[in-house]
Amino acid sequence: MKQQEIERKFLVKSDGWRGKGGGELFRQGYIARTQDRTVRVRVAGEKGTLTIKYRGAGIARSEFEYAIPLDEAQALLDGLEPGEIIEKMRFTFEENGDVWEVDEFMGANAGLVVAEIELASEEQSFVRPDWLGEEVSKISRYLNVELSHLPYTAWTAEQKQEGKK
């Protein structure tokens, strides 16, 4: 299904979000990548998906997502190197009328916690929860596709501070 994805991403500065929603384990990797598009395979719980994303202007992207059999999604992930697979717990909940997704990364990206909100337009306003930190939507190293190649634990101290200014 094609849709326009407009997503803003933020660092999380406190644990004020904890307990607001249940978590689900996500395992994902990228089976193809070019400068302006990616093909991702994901296992979330008992569901497999294949997603194609095309980079657009600003933070908008075209996204095509398809359900695939779980065993096929697992086989595609098994074809990747262990370091290319991202594992995270995703917590989804509503706050102030908005749906938030908080990703707490594991493995090579342990220590990174980000929150995302999907919007109808780049200009759409929303209430910023007090646990929300700096916005990192336009810092490419925070994209999952980038984290699969240069994980958070390999970043320099300066790179980790860039989004916290």
For each residue, the residues with C-beta under 8 A, 3 or more apart:
1: 64 65 66
2: 62 63 64
3: 62 63 65
4: 56 60 61 62 63
5: 53 60 61 62 63 118
6: 59 60 61 118 119 120 121 122 124
7: 59 61 116 117 118 119 137
8: 59 116 117 119 135 137
9: 114 115 116 135 136 137 142
10: 114 115 116 132 133 134 135 136 137
11: 113 114 115 132 133 134 136 163 164
12: 17 102 113 114 115 131 132 133
13: 131 132 133 134
14: 17 130 131
15: 18 131
16: 129 130 131
17: 12 14 20 91 93 95 100 102 115 129 131
18: 15 91
19:
20: 17 91 93 95
21: 91 92 93 102
22: 91 92
23: 89 90 91 104
24: 44 45 89 90 92
25: 44 45 87 88 89
26: 42 43 44 86 87 88 89 90 103
27: 42 43 77 85 86 87
28: 40 41 42 43 77 85 86 144
29: 40 41 76 77 80 84 85 86 148
30: 33 38 39 40 41 80 84 145 148
31: 39 40 41 76 79 80
32: 37 38 39
33: 30 37 38 39 145
34: 37 38
35: 55
36: 54 55
37: 32 33 34 52 53 54 55
38: 30 32 33 34 51 52 53 145
39: 30 31 32 33 50 51 52
40: 28 29 30 31 50 51 52 53 144 145
41: 28 29 30 31 48 49 50 51 68 73 76 77
42: 26 27 28 48 49 50 51 73
43: 26 27 28 47 48 70 73 74 77
44: 24 25 26 47 49 90
45: 24 25
46: 70
47: 43 44 67 70
48: 41 42 43 67 68 69 70 71 72 73 74
49: 41 42 44 65 66 67 68 73
50: 39 40 41 42 65 66 68 73 76
51: 38 39 40 41 42 63 64 65 66
52: 37 38 39 40 63 64 65
53: 5 37 38 40 61 62 63 64
54: 36 37 61 62 63
55: 35 36 37 61
56: 4 60 61 62
57: 60
58: 122
59: 6 7 8 122 137 138
60: 4 5 6 56 57 122
61: 4 5 6 7 53 54 55 56
62: 2 3 4 5 53 54 56
63: 2 3 4 5 51 52 53 54
64: 1 2 51 52 53
65: 1 3 49 50 51 52
66: 1 49 50 51
67: 47 48 49
68: 41 48 49 50 72 73
69: 48 72 73
70: 43 46 47 48 73 74
71: 48 74 75
72: 48 68 69 75 76
73: 41 42 43 48 49 50 68 69 70 76 77
74: 43 48 70 71 77 78
75: 71 72 78 79
76: 29 31 41 50 72 73 79 80
77: 27 28 29 41 43 73 74 80 85
78: 74 75
79: 31 75 76
80: 29 30 31 76 77 84 85
81: 84 85
82: 85
83: 108 148 151
84: 29 30 80 81 148 149
85: 27 28 29 77 80 81 82 107 148
86: 26 27 28 29 105 107 109 144 147 148
87: 25 26 27 105 106 107 109
88: 25 26 103 104 105 106 109
89: 23 24 25 26 103 104 106
90: 23 24 26 44 101 102 103
91: 17 18 20 21 22 23 101 102 103 104
92: 21 22 24 99 100 101 102
93: 17 20 21 99 100 102
94: 97 98 99 100
95: 17 20 98 100 127 129
96: 126 127 129
97: 94 127
98: 94 95 117 126 127
99: 92 93 94 117 118
100: 17 92 93 94 95 115 116 117 129
101: 90 91 92 115 116 117
102: 12 17 21 90 91 92 93 113 114 115 116
103: 26 88 89 90 91 113 114 115 116
104: 23 88 89 91 113
105: 86 87 88 109 110 111 112 113 114 147 152
106: 87 88 89 109 110
107: 85 86 87 110 151
108: 83 151 152 153 154
109: 86 87 88 105 106 112 147 151 152 153
110: 105 106 107 152 153
111: 105 152 153
112: 105 109 147 152
113: 11 12 102 103 104 105
114: 9 10 11 12 102 103 105 136 142
115: 9 10 11 12 17 100 101 102 103 131 132
116: 7 8 9 10 100 101 102 103
117: 7 8 98 99 100 101 126
118: 5 6 7 99
119: 6 7 8 122 124 126
120: 6 124
121: 6 124
122: 6 58 59 60 119
123:
124: 6 119 120 121
125:
126: 96 98 117 119
127: 95 96 97 98
128: 132
129: 16 17 95 96 100 132
130: 14 16
131: 12 13 14 15 16 17 115
132: 10 11 12 13 115 128 129
133: 10 11 12 13 163 164
134: 10 11 13 163 164 165
135: 8 9 10 138 163
136: 9 10 11 114 139 142 163
137: 7 8 9 10 59
138: 59 135
139: 136 142 162 163
140: 143 146
141: 146 147 150 155 159
142: 9 114 136 139 146 147 163
143: 140 146 147
144: 28 40 86 147 148
145: 30 33 38 40 148 149
146: 140 141 142 143 149 150
147: 86 105 109 112 141 142 143 144 150 151 152
148: 29 30 83 84 85 86 144 145 151
149: 84 145 146
150: 141 146 147 154 155
151: 83 107 108 109 147 148 154 155
152: 105 108 109 110 111 112 147 155 160
153: 108 109 110 111
154: 108 150 151
155: 141 150 151 152 159 160
156: 159 160
157: 160 161
158: 161 162
159: 141 155 156 162
160: 152 155 156 157 163 164
161: 157 158 164 165
162: 139 158 159 165
163: 11 133 134 135 136 139 142 160
164: 11 133 134 160 161
165: 134 161 162
